[in-house]
């Protein structure tokens, strides 16, 4: 279905709309132009991740609070007549620490989808290795990743910068975008492809997408020639998209996001929809 | 496909915060601040026999996702995706109570779910 794919012009439009909302939130996204016509969205953020360090001979490391794990390394010994597996144990320690992430959203012509590239480093500037990145994936996605990590996140050359980045494989983007796009098609409304896609892939690698993106970023215009609509200060996107009965939703996160992947409590008490005629739902009385 | 009639609450007694089936009459006053969640399957994802659940407001999307995955007996290579408003996917750390207040309608939060082998 061609509607499950994204053309490059719509990609740019969706990115610009996302960018405008990001500016209003001071959320940190920027547009980087390369080679005149190609560009990508970029954002740096602090998050948490699991990093490793090798313990010294006394079994100490600079970090006091660590779990000690042992990694098994198998080496093939050519001289060995047996199966050739020699096992040595290297003592490492794995700890939860602050990680500096840099996220890039690029457009892939071959997949006709956006692709998330990212790199991660400790605050001291050491790049995380692939295994550390796998260990840092959100627990919600960890089982699937551990089942086939090489199918999920690997290192590749950044198509525009030529540097080594981690990439979240885009092969099956269509599968998780399909339910949203199909529903939108049936209801004759559009969605902002990038916002929807980012809401799915971002949390996998520690990139949180505040709820307001999902309510306040408009969809790109139908005709490619018209310019994107500027976001209005009120939470009313263009009338072409149907709204939930709560006509003035109060997204909880309107302030810049703290650099952690812990659950995001609302910064102010969320307001129940004020103008909807529905009877009070169970348990909605503010506490 | 969970075709059995066994209630999930019986199989998961070790979890105190398992979603419970609401009673049929929606007028049940609940002190614990729960919200009604309606789960709808997308595509050829198995349909849950019980679609309507009463969930504590503080419960995260991740916790609900794990519950659905176990209920559907999903394989290790499958990933569950949840959608709100059929337009975006909520963060796993998001609380369902907040989603309800932003996107609830007719006293319930409708969530669509889909299983897939993404990423790969």
Boltz contact constraints between the chains, C-beta under 6 A:
constraints:
  - contact:
      token1: [A, 138]
      token2: [B, 92]
      max_distance: 6.0
  - contact:
      token1: [A, 140]
      token2: [B, 62]
      max_distance: 6.0
  - contact:
      token1: [A, 140]
      token2: [B, 92]
      max_distance: 6.0
  - contact:
      token1: [A, 143]
      token2: [B, 76]
      max_distance: 6.0
  - contact:
      token1: [A, 144]
      token2: [B, 79]
      max_distance: 6.0
  - contact:
      token1: [A, 147]
      token2: [B, 76]
      max_distance: 6.0
  - contact:
      token1: [A, 147]
      token2: [B, 77]
      max_distance: 6.0
  - contact:
      token1: [A, 151]
      token2: [B, 120]
      max_distance: 6.0
  - contact:
      token1: [A, 152]
      token2: [B, 119]
      max_distance: 6.0
  - contact:
      token1: [A, 169]
      token2: [B, 119]
      max_distance: 6.0
  - contact:
      token1: [A, 169]
      token2: [B, 120]
      max_distance: 6.0
  - contact:
      token1: [A, 171]
      token2: [B, 120]
      max_distance: 6.0
  - contact:
      token1: [A, 172]
      token2: [B, 118]
      max_distance: 6.0
  - contact:
      token1: [A, 172]
      token2: [B, 119]
      max_distance: 6.0
  - contact:
      token1: [A, 172]
      token2: [B, 120]
      max_distance: 6.0
  - contact:
      token1: [A, 175]
      token2: [B, 116]
      max_distance: 6.0
  - contact:
      token1: [A, 175]
      token2: [B, 118]
      max_distance: 6.0
  - contact:
      token1: [A, 176]
      token2: [B, 81]
      max_distance: 6.0
  - contact:
      token1: [A, 176]
      token2: [B, 116]
      max_distance: 6.0
  - contact:
      token1: [A, 176]
      token2: [B, 118]
      max_distance: 6.0
  - contact:
      token1: [A, 179]
      token2: [B, 42]
      max_distance: 6.0
  - contact:
      token1: [A, 179]
      token2: [B, 83]
      max_distance: 6.0
  - contact:
      token1: [A, 179]
      token2: [B, 114]
      max_distance: 6.0
  - contact:
      token1: [A, 180]
      token2: [B, 86]
      max_distance: 6.0
  - contact:
      token1: [A, 180]
      token2: [B, 87]
      max_distance: 6.0
  - contact:
      token1: [A, 183]
      token2: [B, 86]
      max_distance: 6.0
  - contact:
      token1: [A, 191]
      token2: [B, 87]
      max_distance: 6.0
  - contact:
      token1: [A, 196]
      token2: [B, 88]
      max_distance: 6.0
  - contact:
      token1: [A, 199]
      token2: [B, 88]
      max_distance: 6.0
  - contact:
      token1: [A, 199]
      token2: [B, 89]
      max_distance: 6.0
  - contact:
      token1: [A, 200]
      token2: [B, 89]
      max_distance: 6.0
  - contact:
      token1: [A, 203]
      token2: [B, 91]
      max_distance: 6.0
  - contact:
      token1: [A, 203]
      token2: [B, 92]
      max_distance: 6.0
  - contact:
      token1: [A, 208]
      token2: [B, 91]
      max_distance: 6.0
  - contact:
      token1: [A, 214]
      token2: [B, 88]
      max_distance: 6.0
  - contact:
      token1: [A, 244]
      token2: [B, 103]
      max_distance: 6.0
  - contact:
      token1: [A, 244]
      token2: [B, 105]
      max_distance: 6.0
  - contact:
      token1: [A, 245]
      token2: [B, 105]
      max_distance: 6.0
  - contact:
      token1: [A, 249]
      token2: [B, 102]
      max_distance: 6.0
  - contact:
      token1: [A, 252]
      token2: [B, 98]
      max_distance: 6.0
  - contact:
      token1: [A, 263]
      token2: [B, 93]
      max_distance: 6.0
  - contact:
      token1: [A, 266]
      token2: [B, 98]
      max_distance: 6.0
  - contact:
      token1: [A, 270]
      token2: [B, 98]
      max_distance: 6.0
  - contact:
      token1: [A, 270]
      token2: [B, 101]
      max_distance: 6.0
  - contact:
      token1: [A, 272]
      token2: [B, 101]
      max_distance: 6.0
  - contact:
      token1: [A, 278]
      token2: [B, 106]
      max_distance: 6.0
  - contact:
      token1: [A, 281]
      token2: [B, 107]
      max_distance: 6.0
  - contact:
      token1: [A, 282]
      token2: [B, 30]
      max_distance: 6.0
  - contact:
      token1: [A, 283]
      token2: [B, 30]
      max_distance: 6.0
  - contact:
      token1: [A, 283]
      token2: [B, 33]
      max_distance: 6.0
  - contact:
      token1: [A, 283]
      token2: [B, 34]
      max_distance: 6.0
  - contact:
      token1: [A, 283]
      token2: [B, 35]
      max_distance: 6.0
